[in-house]
């Protein structure tokens, strides 16, 4: 009996030791990959996207960060410390470049120096929060005072950090900020909605609704992503795909068509049923994505990214984007739509036996055509 106990203890200890060895080996491998990424990507030229842009990406980043400072030594410190800790980092020297990147890339955080020659950190913070209210902005300053903190908070910054900083100070700051951001988003999403990176291919569950960071959502459930050339790619969002279900075909507008915000843009077909989606912005249709019609099953994985339908060039994009939802506003909009969907489901669909419980959303495949049309009229407006 004692012999068996000893053998069991030895086995458990050996198992723990092996697990620790594998964990350390994996951590060492990840660290080497990050160091290699830091070395390789610094030699790549991103000047076509932005003159002073330096980009270092890691696999499965904790978050994506844009750092803005006119001193390269500060940016070098940010890049080395953050990348080795598992963050993807872009750095630029001017606020103007930062604002351009914010419009075409997803970032969780923007760290900006307070005092820069052409554009101050306060102006960067105000502009970033105007363009992308979902991004957390941190002001970096060598002149940290209570007055500074109050001033930057007034203009949308979520926090400020003093420089120079040590490696430990920066890591403690960013990890605390990241935890706070996760808790904030978790509270906002209420377990039904999740923010993903724009390039995420992760498939969401039947009762989950995805909104990629940096994507605008219309009240008629189109998504819109602004491209580097100022055009906008548009498709059906995850909410509309979940409530419509299978997509059998898509009717696109003709290239060259002039559309107005609120006018019909494309039609989703499911057998003899159809749902007309309205344009989120005004402009000229410059491209349609015919290839997506050949692989409509890909919409079951994601309706975003490469599964866009129509590209529109607009002369009034800045003004019309104000009518769309992004970041926290998109999350709140989705949550209100889900709540309304549940109320509507209880009233109209319970007779079909589609409701699973009070907390579950419905399956719409058993809807008759009249009820389907009513649902489309209510939500795809």
C-alpha positions in Angstrom: 0.0 0.0 0.0 2.8 2.4 1.0 4.6 1.4 -2.2 1.6 2.4 -4.4 1.2 5.7 -2.6 4.9 6.5 -3.2 4.6 5.5 -6.9 1.6 7.8 -7.2 3.4 10.7 -5.6 6.4 10.2 -7.9 4.2 10.0 -10.9 2.4 13.3 -10.0 5.7 15.1 -9.4 7.1 13.8 -12.7 4.0 14.9 -14.5 4.2 18.4 -13.0 7.9 18.7 -13.8 7.2 17.6 -17.4 4.4 20.1 -17.7 6.6 22.9 -16.4 9.3 22.0 -18.8 6.9 22.0 -21.8 5.5 25.4 -20.6 9.0 26.9 -20.3 10.0 25.5 -23.7 6.8 27.0 -25.3 7.4 30.3 -23.6 11.0 30.3 -24.9 9.9 29.5 -28.4 7.3 32.3 -28.4 9.9 34.8 -27.1 12.3 33.8 -29.9 9.5 34.3 -32.5 8.7 37.7 -31.1 12.4 38.7 -31.2 12.6 37.5 -34.7 9.5 39.4 -35.7 10.9 42.5 -34.1 14.2 42.1 -36.1 12.6 41.2 -39.4 9.7 43.6 -39.6 11.8 46.6 -38.7 13.6 46.1 -42.0 10.3 46.2 -44.0 9.2 49.3 -45.8 5.7 50.6 -44.9 6.3 54.1 -46.2 3.6 53.6 -48.9 1.0 53.4 -46.1 2.6 56.1 -44.0 5.9 57.9 -44.3 7.4 57.1 -40.8 5.4 53.9 -40.1 7.2 51.0 -38.5 5.1 48.0 -37.8 5.8 44.9 -35.8 3.1 42.2 -35.5 3.1 39.1 -33.4 0.9 36.0 -33.5 -2.3 36.2 -31.3 -1.4 39.6 -29.9 -2.7 40.7 -26.5 -3.8 44.0 -28.2 -2.8 46.2 -31.1 -1.2 49.5 -30.2 -0.4 52.7 -32.2 2.4 54.8 -30.6 2.9 58.5 -31.7 6.0 60.5 -30.7 8.4 62.8 -32.6 11.4 61.1 -30.7 12.5 57.9 -32.2 14.2 56.7 -29.0 10.8 56.7 -27.2 9.2 54.8 -30.1 12.0 52.3 -30.0 11.4 51.7 -26.3 7.7 51.2 -26.8 8.3 48.8 -29.7 10.9 46.6 -28.0 9.1 46.4 -24.6 5.6 45.9 -25.9 6.4 43.5 -28.8 8.4 41.1 -26.5 5.4 41.1 -24.1 3.0 40.0 -26.8 1.6 43.2 -28.3 1.5 44.2 -32.0 2.8 47.7 -32.3 2.7 50.4 -35.0 4.8 53.6 -34.5 4.7 57.0 -36.3 6.3 60.4 -35.7 3.3 62.7 -36.4 -0.3 63.0 -35.3 -1.4 63.4 -38.9 0.0 60.0 -39.8 -1.7 58.5 -36.7 -5.1 59.8 -37.7 -4.7 58.4 -41.2 -3.8 54.9 -39.8 -6.7 55.0 -37.3 -9.1 55.3 -40.2 -7.9 52.2 -42.0 -6.6 49.9 -39.2 -7.9 48.4 -36.0 -6.2 49.5 -32.8 -7.1 48.9 -29.2 -4.9 51.7 -27.8 -3.2 54.9 -29.1 -0.3 56.2 -27.1 0.5 59.7 -28.1 3.1 62.2 -26.9 1.6 65.4 -25.4 4.0 67.9 -27.0 4.8 67.5 -30.7 5.6 70.1 -33.3 2.8 70.0 -35.8 -0.1 68.4 -33.8 -0.3 68.1 -30.0 -1.3 65.0 -28.1 -4.5 66.7 -27.0 -5.4 67.3 -30.6 -4.6 63.7 -31.5 -6.8 62.5 -28.6 -9.7 64.6 -29.6 -9.5 63.5 -33.3 -9.0 59.8 -32.5 -12.0 59.8 -30.2 -14.0 61.6 -32.9 -13.0 59.1 -35.6 -12.9 55.9 -33.5 -14.6 56.3 -30.1 -13.9 52.7 -29.3 -10.1 53.2 -29.1 -8.5 54.0 -25.7 -6.1 56.9 -25.9 -3.2 57.4 -23.5 -1.3 60.7 -23.3 2.5 60.3 -22.7 4.1 63.3 -21.2 7.3 64.4 -19.4 5.3 67.2 -17.7 2.8 65.1 -15.7 0.7 67.2 -13.3 -2.8 67.1 -11.9 -3.8 69.9 -14.3 -2.4 67.9 -17.2 -4.4 64.8 -16.2 -7.6 66.8 -15.9 -7.0 68.5 -19.3 -6.3 65.3 -21.3 -9.3 63.5 -19.7 -11.5 66.4 -20.8 -10.5 65.7 -24.4 -11.2 61.9 -24.4 -7.9 60.4 -23.2 -8.6 57.4 -20.9 -5.3 57.9 -18.9 -1.8 59.5 -19.1 1.6 58.1 -18.5 4.8 59.9 -17.5 8.1 59.6 -19.5 10.8 58.5 -19.3 9.6 55.1 -18.1 11.2 51.8 -17.2 10.3 48.5 -18.8 8.5 47.4 -15.6 6.6 50.6 -15.4 5.4 50.4 -19.0 4.3 46.8 -18.8 2.5 47.3 -15.5 0.7 50.3 -17.0 -0.4 48.6 -20.3 -1.4 45.3 -18.7 -3.5 47.2 -16.1 -5.1 49.3 -19.0 -5.7 46.1 -21.0 -7.5 44.4 -18.1 -9.6 47.5 -17.5 -10.5 47.6 -21.2 -11.5 43.9 -21.2 -13.7 44.4 -18.2 -15.3 47.4 -19.8 -16.0 45.6 -23.0 -17.2 42.5 -21.1 -19.7 44.7 -19.3 -20.9 46.4 -22.5 -21.2 43.2 -24.4 -23.3 41.4 -21.8 -22.2 38.0 -23.2 -24.1 38.3 -26.4 -21.9 40.5 -28.6 -18.1 40.3 -29.1 -15.6 42.7 -30.6 -13.1 41.0 -32.9 -10.1 42.2 -34.9 -11.0 43.2 -38.4 -9.0 40.3 -39.8 -10.5 37.7 -37.5 -11.7 34.5 -39.2 -13.1 33.1 -36.0 -16.7 31.7 -36.4 -19.2 33.1 -33.9 -21.8 30.9 -32.2 -25.4 30.9 -33.1 -26.3 33.1 -30.2 -23.3 35.4 -30.5 -23.0 38.5 -32.7 -19.7 39.8 -33.9 -18.6 43.4 -34.6 -15.0 43.8 -35.9 -13.2 46.7 -34.4 -13.0 49.6 -36.8 -16.2 48.6 -38.7 -19.2 50.9 -38.9 -22.7 49.5 -38.6 -25.9 51.0 -40.1 -29.3 50.8 -38.6 -30.3 48.7 -41.6 -27.6 46.2 -40.6 -25.0 46.9 -43.3 -21.4 47.0 -42.3 -19.0 49.6 -43.8 -15.2 49.7 -43.7 -13.3 52.7 -45.0 -10.4 51.8 -47.3 -7.1 53.6 -47.6 -8.2 55.3 -50.9 -11.3 56.8 -49.1 -13.8 54.4 -50.7 -16.0 52.2 -48.5 -16.6 48.5 -48.7 -20.1 47.4 -47.6 -21.8 44.1 -46.8 -24.4 42.5 -44.6 -23.6 42.4 -40.9 -23.5 39.4 -38.6 -26.9 40.3 -37.0 -28.7 40.3 -40.3 -27.0 37.0 -41.4 -28.0 35.3 -38.1 -31.7 36.3 -38.4 -32.0 35.6 -42.2 -30.0 32.4 -42.2 -29.0 30.7 -45.4 -28.2 33.0 -48.3 -29.0 31.5 -51.8 -28.1 34.5 -53.9 -27.3 38.2 -53.9 -28.5 40.9 -56.3 -25.9 43.6 -56.8 -26.4 47.1 -58.2 -24.8 48.0 -61.5 -21.3 49.5 -61.4 -21.7 53.3 -61.9 -25.1 53.5 -60.1 -25.6 56.6 -58.0 -27.0 55.7 -54.7 -28.4 57.8 -51.8 -28.2 56.9 -48.1 -31.4 54.9 -47.3 -32.0 53.8 -50.9 -31.9 50.1 -51.9 -28.3 48.9 -52.4 -28.4 45.0 -52.6 -30.9 42.2 -52.2 -30.4 38.9 -50.3 -32.4 36.0 -51.6 -33.4 32.8 -49.8 -35.5 30.7 -52.1 -38.5 32.8 -53.0 -37.9 35.2 -50.1 -35.8 38.4 -50.2 -34.4 41.1 -48.0 -33.5 44.5 -49.4 -30.6 46.2 -47.7 -30.4 50.0 -47.9 -27.2 52.0 -48.6 -25.6 53.4 -45.4 -24.0 56.2 -47.4 -24.5 58.1 -50.6 -22.1 57.8 -53.6 -21.3 55.9 -56.8 -21.0 52.2 -56.9 -17.5 51.5 -58.2 -17.2 47.8 -57.6 -19.3 44.7 -56.9 -17.9 41.5 -55.4 -19.1 38.9 -57.9 -16.7 36.3 -56.6 -18.5 36.1 -53.2 -21.6 34.9 -55.0 -19.7 31.7 -56.0 -18.9 30.9 -52.3 -21.8 32.1 -50.3 -21.2 29.4 -47.7 -18.3 31.5 -46.5 -20.9 33.9 -45.1 -21.6 31.2 -42.5 -18.1 31.8 -41.1 -18.0 35.6 -41.3 -19.9 38.3 -43.2 -17.0 40.7 -42.8 -13.5 41.2 -44.1 -13.3 39.7 -47.7 -17.0 38.9 -47.9 -18.0 42.4 -48.8 -20.6 43.0 -51.5 -20.4 46.5 -52.9 -17.8 49.3 -52.9 -19.0 52.9 -52.9 -17.1 56.2 -53.5 -18.6 59.0 -51.5 -18.0 62.8 -51.6 -19.6 63.3 -48.2 -18.2 60.4 -46.3 -17.1 62.2 -43.2 -20.5 63.7 -42.6 -22.4 60.5 -43.3 -20.2 58.4 -41.1 -21.7 60.3 -38.2 -25.0 58.6 -38.8 -23.5 55.1 -38.4 -22.5 53.1 -35.3 -19.0 52.2 -34.3 -17.3 50.8 -31.1 -19.4 51.3 -28.0 -22.3 52.8 -29.9 -22.4 49.7 -32.2 -22.4 47.4 -29.1 -25.2 49.3 -27.6 -27.2 49.3 -30.8 -26.7 45.5 -31.2 -27.8 44.9 -27.6 -31.0 46.9 -28.2 -31.7 45.0 -31.4 -31.2 41.7 -29.6 -33.5 42.7 -26.8 -36.1 43.8 -29.4 -35.6 40.6 -31.3 -36.3 38.5 -28.2 -39.5 40.5 -27.5 -40.6 40.1 -31.1 -39.8 36.4 -31.0 -41.9 35.7 -28.0 -44.8 37.5 -29.6 -44.7 36.2 -33.1 -42.7 33.0 -33.2 -43.5 31.0 -30.1 -46.4 29.4 -32.0 -43.9 27.7 -34.3 -42.1 26.0 -31.4 -38.8 27.8 -32.3 -38.2 29.3 -28.9 -35.8 27.2 -26.7 -36.0 29.3 -23.5 -36.5 32.8 -22.3 -32.7 33.5 -22.7 -32.3 31.8 -26.1 -32.6 33.5 -29.5 -34.8 31.9 -32.1 -34.1 29.8 -35.2 -35.8 31.3 -38.2 -35.7 28.5 -40.7 -39.3 27.4 -39.8 -40.8 30.9 -40.4 -43.6 31.2 -43.0 -43.0 33.8 -45.7 -45.4 36.3 -44.2 -43.6 36.2 -40.8 -40.2 36.3 -42.5 -41.2 39.4 -44.4 -42.4 41.0 -41.2 -39.1 40.3 -39.5 -37.1 41.7 -42.4 -39.3 44.8 -42.5 -38.7 45.4 -38.7 -35.0 44.9 -38.6 -33.5 45.3 -42.1 -34.8 48.9 -42.3 
